[in-house]
Amino acid sequence: MTRIVLADDQALIRGGLKALIAATPGLEVVGEAADGEAAVRIVRGSTPDIVLMDIRMPGIDGLEATRRITADPALDATRVLVLTTFEIDEYVFEALRAGASGSLLKDEEPVEILRAIDVVARGEALLSPSVTRRVVETFATGPARPAPALDELTEREREVVALAGTGLSNHEIAERLVISPATARTHVSRAMLKLGARDRAQLVVFAYESGLVAPGLGVRPRT
């Protein structure tokens, strides 16, 4: 059973999501919150698998609530999926930096919402092409950020992280590097462990911050 907490200041949004989840076998809502403080408190008390987190809420916003949740060792298995009004919401990337596993439009079709929950529950990142492009734009036009160290990664792991940063799945990475999907998955897992990444969304952030992926969704050539 996948246990879910809903955090949104709009009762109508929470009600719609709750009805959808209640009608889906294998999913259950274990808590609701209308602001960031309540979201953190309820998540700590219920340790859900997934949090559907609105970004704009009274008190502390969804970004700060996400930071507190993902920084709590007791909530290491909890994944946050941020809810946005627009797919290229200016705060989406900051949510990923804060530890969110992906983003989801509030007016998405029910089948896509359920798919998103399933993807994130499996520990994968939910990043649409437009959100990935937004990440590129952030680094292409924004101020320079400290680059994470790459010393811990092998050359192959760097290649895998770079490809994951462009949104490729394990299967697609395997095809690109002419290796088996199982080997690609192993490289991804080892890279996540070395970098302390919670999931693939964090790998995407790392890939851009470290310069492994160049603006334009192109992997930087090896030197």
N, C-alpha and C positions, 0 to 999 in steps of 0.2 A: 504494500500500500504506500503510495507517494503522498506524504503529508505536506500541506500547503498553508502558508499564511498570506493573507491579502492585506496590503497596506496602500490605501488610497483615501484621500479626504472626501471623495465623492461617493456617497452611499449608493447611488445608482450604479456606478461602475463596480463597486464591491458586490452588489446584489446580483448583477448580471454574471460576473465571474463565478460567484458562489453557486448559482443555479446551474451553470455549465459544468462546473467541477462535480457537483453533487450528482449529476446525471451520467457521469462517466465512471465506469467500473475501474477500480484500482487507484482512484484519486479521492482525497478528502480534505476539506478545509478544517484546520485545527485552530485558527485564530484570525481575527480581523483587527485592523488598526486604522485610525483616521489621521494620525500624525506620526512624525518620525520617532519621537520619544516612546510612544506607545508601541510602535513597530519593534523597536529594539527590545523593549521589556517583554513583549509577547513572544518574540522569537527566542529569547533566552529562556523563557519559561516552558516553551513547547518543543524546542529544537527540531523544527520542520526540515523537510528535504529541500523545499523550494519556497522562496519568498517572492511574490509578485509585488514589486516596489514602485510606487509612483515617485517621480523625481520632485515634483513641486507639491510640498505639503507644509502646513503650519508648524511652527516651532522649528526643530531641526529638520532639514529637508531630506529627501531620499538619498542624496549623495552622502551626507554625513551619517545617516542611519546605515547605509551600505558599508561605509568604512568601519563603523563600530562592530557590525555583525561579522564582516570578513576578518577583522583583526582579533576576534575572540577565539582562542584555541578550542573552547568548548563547542564552537559552532563550525568547526573545520569541515564538516560534511554538508553544511547548509549552503545552497546555491541561491544567488539573487538574480532575478530577471527583472530589469527595470521596464516600467511602463511609460511610454511617451506619446505625445499627441502628434508629433511629426517625426518621420523616420530619420531625419538628419538633425534632430534636436541638438542644440549646442552643448547640452550637458551629457550626451550619450558617451562620448569618449572619456570624459571625466568619471563617469560611472564605471567604465571599464577599468580605468586606472585605480578606482576605489575598490575594485574586486568583483564587480558584477560579471556574470557569465554571459550576458547578452542583453539585447533590448527587444521590445515588442510593442507594436502599435496598439493603442487602446481599442481602436475600431477594427482590428484585424478580424477576419472570418473565424468563427468558432473552431473549425478544423485546424487552422493555423495556430491558434492559441494552444490547443491540445498538443499539436506537434512540437511546439516550442517547449512546453513543459516536459515532454518526453525527452527531447534532445538534451536539455539542461540537466534533467534528472540522471541522465547517463554520463554526466561529467563532460559533455562536449560544449563548445561555444556556439552561441546563436548570433551570427553576424551576417547581415544581409550585404549584398554588394554595395549598396549606397552608403551603408554605415562604414564599410571598409574604405570606401573612397573618402569619406569624411575624415577618417583617421589619417590618410595620406595628406589631405589638405591641411590638417592641423600641423603636421610636421613640415610640410613644404612652405607654409606661410607664417607659422608661429615662431616664437622665440626658441632658441636652442635649449634643449633639456639635457640634464646629465645622462651620459650614455652608460648603460649597465655594462659591467665587465663581461667579456666573452671567454676569459681564460679557462673557465671550468668546462666549456663545451669542446667536444672533438670537432674536427672539420666536418664530418658527416652530420653531426647534431646541429651544427650551424646551418648547413644546407636545409635540413629538415625544418628547423625553426623558421628560416626565411620563407620556405614554401608554405608552411602553416600560416605565416603572416599574411600571405596573399589570399587566404581563405580556402586553400586546398584541403581535402579530406585525406585521411590516411591512405585510402585506395588511390587517390589521384597523386599523392606524393610518391607512392610506390611505383606507379606507372612512369612518372617523370624521372625518377632515379634508377629505374630498372631493378627494383628490389621487391621482395614480397610484402604484402600488406602487413603481415605479422612483424616483419623487421621494421617497417616504417612506424608501426604502433610502438614498438620497443624503443626506438630512437626518440619518439615524442615523449614517452613516459619518462625516460632517463633525463631528457632535457628539462622537463617540468620539475623533476625532483631536484636537479642541480640548481635550477633557478628559483626554486621555492614557489612555482606557479601553481595556483589552485586548479586551473583548467586551461583550455586552449585559448580562451579570451585573453588571459594574462600573457600567453605566448605571443599573441598578436601585438599586444602593447610592447612587449620586450623587443620583438622583431623591428618595430619602427624606432623605438628609443635607442636601440643599439646601432641602427644604421644598416641592419642586414637586408632591409627592404628599401629600395629607392623610391622616390615619388613617382607616381604613375603605375603603381602596383608591379613594378619590375624588381626582380631579385638582383641585388648588386653583383656584378661579376666578381669572381674570385681573383685575387691578385697574387 
